[in-house]
Amino acid sequence: TTFRVQLDNGHVVTAHLSGKMRKHYIRILTGDRVTVQLTPYDLSKGRITYRAR
């Protein structure tokens, strides 16, 4: 599943869950603050690595 994530600077990127988050069934809801790793090749795609409480 892919998510649309709005960064702090206002840009919107598409991101998917990292493998460990998928493995441990960590759910992402609308409005959650997350940490995103962006790919250096395509700055519009990334990976969600952490969900803030």
C-alpha positions in Angstrom: 0.0 0.0 0.0 1.2 3.5 -0.8 0.5 6.7 1.2 0.5 10.3 0.2 2.7 12.1 2.8 3.0 15.8 3.2 6.5 16.9 4.3 7.2 19.8 6.7 8.2 22.0 3.8 4.9 21.5 2.0 5.9 19.0 -0.6 3.7 15.9 -1.1 5.4 12.5 -1.9 4.2 9.0 -2.2 5.6 6.5 0.3 5.3 2.9 1.2 5.8 1.1 4.5 9.2 -0.3 5.3 9.5 -4.1 5.7 9.7 -4.1 9.5 6.7 -1.9 9.9 4.8 -4.3 7.6 6.1 -7.3 9.4 4.9 -6.0 12.8 1.5 -4.9 11.5 2.0 -1.2 12.4 -1.0 0.7 11.1 -0.8 4.2 9.6 -3.9 6.5 9.9 -4.7 9.9 8.4 -3.0 12.6 10.4 -0.2 10.4 11.8 3.3 12.0 11.9 5.8 9.7 10.3 9.5 9.7 9.4 10.1 9.2 5.7 13.3 8.2 3.9 13.5 9.7 0.4 15.2 8.0 -2.5 18.1 10.1 -4.0 17.0 9.1 -7.5 13.3 10.2 -7.4 12.5 12.8 -4.8 8.8 12.1 -5.2 9.0 8.6 -3.7 10.0 7.4 -0.3 9.7 4.8 2.5 7.9 5.3 5.8 10.3 4.1 8.6 8.7 5.3 11.8 5.3 6.4 13.1 5.3 9.0 15.9 3.1 8.3 18.9 
